[in-house]
Amino acid sequence: MRLYALCDQDLLDKKGLSLEDFIEIAKQKNAEIIQYRNKNADVAFIKQQLIKIRKLYDGFLVVNDAYELIEFCDGVHVGQDDLRAIDKDIFKAVKILREVIKKEKLLGISTHNKEEVLQANSMDINYIGLGAYRDTSTKDDISTIIGEKLDEIASLSKHFVAAIGGVKESDKFVHVTYHVIGSGLIK
């Protein structure tokens, strides 16, 4: 299993953990990627956190949504709604993002079903997040739980697949490259 650690600022605050605490746990668990997500802060605060993570962590660093901060990390991850906020046509949105972040940076998008995975196959992205596998405490707005169909749907992707949403280290998947774990890392 390869680990993609989701560092959600709201969860850190709720658990009373520092960014440094989370990074240390992620390093102990051999996380290859850390995604920093903060849905409530301004860009200046997110930038400050990315700089702090970069000083503490040598692996890949991905920012959630804040593609304008791409110079401070290795990639950006966006959800379906975030793509539509860039452009109503998600294919055009991905092209716009790729132009902004450039080819050498990682670009990942969230997918939730077979149709979105098949759409992603024709996009210039590096990976998909697929889920939610099960209910999770890091997201309030989960409309669909994929459950045991996750691996079957993942097999349709031509990109690397990161299983998202309530994933545990002990989960076993055949067609999944990364387990995205946030709250499960910090109990």
C-alpha positions as CSV (number, residue, x, y, z in Angstrom):
1,M,0.0,0.0,0.0
2,R,1.2,3.5,-0.9
3,L,0.1,6.4,1.3
4,Y,-1.2,9.7,0.2
5,A,-1.8,11.7,3.4
6,L,-4.6,14.3,3.5
7,C,-3.7,17.1,5.8
8,D,-7.0,18.8,6.5
9,Q,-6.6,22.0,8.5
10,D,-10.1,21.9,10.0
11,L,-9.4,18.3,11.3
12,L,-6.1,19.4,12.7
13,D,-7.8,22.3,14.6
14,K,-10.6,20.0,15.8
15,K,-8.1,17.4,17.1
16,G,-5.8,20.1,18.6
17,L,-2.9,18.9,16.5
18,S,-0.2,21.1,14.9
19,L,0.9,20.9,11.3
20,E,4.2,19.7,12.6
21,D,2.5,16.8,14.5
22,F,0.7,15.7,11.3
23,I,3.9,15.9,9.2
24,E,5.7,13.8,11.7
25,I,3.0,11.1,11.7
26,A,2.9,11.2,7.9
27,K,6.7,10.7,7.7
28,Q,6.5,7.8,10.2
29,K,3.9,6.1,8.0
30,N,6.1,6.7,4.9
31,A,3.6,9.0,3.1
32,E,4.7,9.6,-0.5
33,I,2.4,12.5,-1.0
34,I,0.8,15.1,1.4
35,Q,-2.2,17.1,0.2
36,Y,-2.9,20.2,2.2
37,R,-6.6,21.1,2.3
38,N,-8.0,24.2,3.9
39,K,-11.5,25.3,2.8
40,N,-11.8,28.2,5.2
41,A,-8.5,30.2,5.1
42,D,-7.3,32.9,2.9
43,V,-4.6,32.3,0.3
44,A,-1.9,34.0,2.5
45,F,-2.5,31.5,5.3
46,I,-2.5,28.5,2.9
47,K,0.8,29.8,1.4
48,Q,2.3,30.0,4.9
49,Q,1.3,26.4,5.6
50,L,2.7,25.1,2.3
51,I,6.0,26.8,3.0
52,K,6.1,25.2,6.5
53,I,5.2,21.8,5.1
54,R,8.0,22.1,2.4
55,K,10.5,22.8,5.2
56,L,9.5,19.7,7.1
57,Y,8.7,17.2,4.3
58,D,10.7,16.1,1.3
59,G,8.0,14.1,-0.5
60,F,5.4,15.4,-3.0
61,L,3.3,18.2,-1.8
62,V,-0.1,18.9,-3.3
63,V,-2.5,21.8,-2.5
64,N,-6.2,21.4,-2.6
65,D,-7.9,23.9,-4.9
66,A,-5.5,26.9,-4.5
67,Y,-3.8,26.5,-7.9
68,E,-2.6,30.1,-7.7
69,L,-0.1,28.8,-5.1
70,I,1.4,26.1,-7.4
71,E,4.9,27.6,-7.1
72,F,5.0,26.5,-3.5
73,C,4.2,22.8,-4.1
74,D,4.4,19.9,-6.6
75,G,0.8,19.8,-7.7
76,V,-2.9,20.7,-7.2
77,H,-6.0,18.6,-6.6
78,V,-9.5,19.8,-7.4
79,G,-12.9,18.4,-7.1
80,Q,-15.7,18.3,-9.7
81,D,-17.4,21.5,-8.3
82,D,-14.0,23.3,-8.3
83,L,-13.5,22.4,-11.9
84,R,-17.0,23.8,-12.8
85,A,-16.1,27.0,-10.9
86,I,-13.2,27.4,-13.4
87,D,-15.3,26.6,-16.4
88,K,-18.7,25.0,-16.9
89,D,-17.0,22.6,-19.3
90,I,-14.8,20.4,-17.1
91,F,-12.6,19.5,-20.0
92,K,-11.9,23.1,-20.7
93,A,-11.3,23.7,-16.9
94,V,-8.6,21.0,-16.9
95,K,-7.0,22.6,-19.9
96,I,-7.0,26.0,-18.2
97,L,-5.5,24.4,-15.0
98,R,-2.8,22.6,-17.0
99,E,-1.9,25.9,-18.7
100,V,-1.6,27.6,-15.3
101,I,0.3,24.9,-13.4
102,K,2.4,23.7,-16.3
103,K,3.2,20.2,-17.4
104,E,5.8,19.4,-14.8
105,K,3.4,19.8,-11.9
106,L,0.9,17.1,-10.8
107,L,-2.8,17.6,-11.5
108,G,-5.4,15.4,-9.8
109,I,-9.1,15.5,-9.8
110,S,-11.8,13.9,-7.7
111,T,-14.1,11.3,-9.3
112,H,-17.1,9.6,-7.8
113,N,-18.4,7.2,-10.4
114,K,-17.7,5.3,-13.6
115,E,-18.8,8.2,-15.8
116,E,-16.4,10.7,-14.2
117,V,-13.5,8.1,-14.4
118,L,-14.2,7.6,-18.1
119,Q,-14.3,11.4,-18.6
120,A,-11.0,11.7,-16.7
121,N,-9.3,9.2,-19.1
122,S,-9.4,11.9,-21.8
123,M,-8.0,14.6,-19.6
124,D,-4.4,15.8,-19.2
125,I,-4.1,14.9,-15.5
126,N,-1.7,12.7,-13.5
127,Y,-4.2,10.9,-11.2
128,I,-7.7,10.7,-10.0
129,G,-9.1,10.5,-6.5
130,L,-11.9,8.0,-6.5
131,G,-14.6,7.7,-3.8
132,A,-15.9,8.0,-1.3
133,Y,-15.1,4.5,-0.4
134,R,-17.0,4.8,2.9
135,D,-18.3,7.7,5.1
136,T,-15.6,10.0,6.4
137,S,-15.2,12.7,9.1
138,T,-13.2,15.0,6.8
139,K,-16.1,15.8,4.4
140,D,-19.7,16.8,5.2
141,D,-21.1,16.7,1.7
142,I,-20.6,13.1,0.6
143,S,-23.5,12.2,-1.6
144,T,-22.4,8.7,-2.8
145,I,-20.5,5.9,-1.1
146,I,-18.9,3.6,-3.7
147,G,-18.0,0.9,-1.2
148,E,-16.9,-2.4,-2.7
149,K,-17.4,-1.2,-6.3
150,L,-14.4,1.2,-5.8
151,D,-11.8,-1.3,-7.1
152,E,-13.9,-2.3,-10.1
153,I,-14.4,1.3,-11.1
154,A,-10.7,2.0,-10.5
155,S,-9.9,-0.6,-13.1
156,L,-11.4,1.6,-15.7
157,S,-8.9,4.4,-15.2
158,K,-5.9,5.0,-17.3
159,H,-4.4,7.3,-14.6
160,F,-3.1,6.5,-11.2
161,V,-5.9,6.0,-8.7
162,A,-6.0,7.3,-5.2
163,A,-8.8,5.8,-3.1
164,I,-10.5,8.6,-1.2
165,G,-13.1,8.9,1.6
166,G,-13.0,6.8,4.7
167,V,-10.0,4.7,3.5
168,K,-8.0,2.8,6.1
169,E,-4.5,1.5,5.9
170,S,-5.8,-2.0,6.2
171,D,-8.1,-1.7,3.1
172,K,-7.0,-3.9,0.2
173,F,-7.5,-2.8,-3.5
174,V,-6.0,-4.3,-6.7
175,H,-6.4,-1.3,-9.0
176,V,-5.6,1.5,-6.6
177,T,-2.2,3.2,-6.4
178,Y,-2.6,5.3,-3.3
179,H,-4.7,5.1,-0.1
180,V,-5.7,8.7,0.8
181,I,-5.8,8.8,4.6
182,G,-6.4,11.8,6.7
183,S,-8.4,11.3,9.9
184,G,-7.2,7.7,10.0
185,L,-3.7,8.8,10.5
186,I,-4.4,11.0,13.5
187,K,-7.2,9.0,15.3
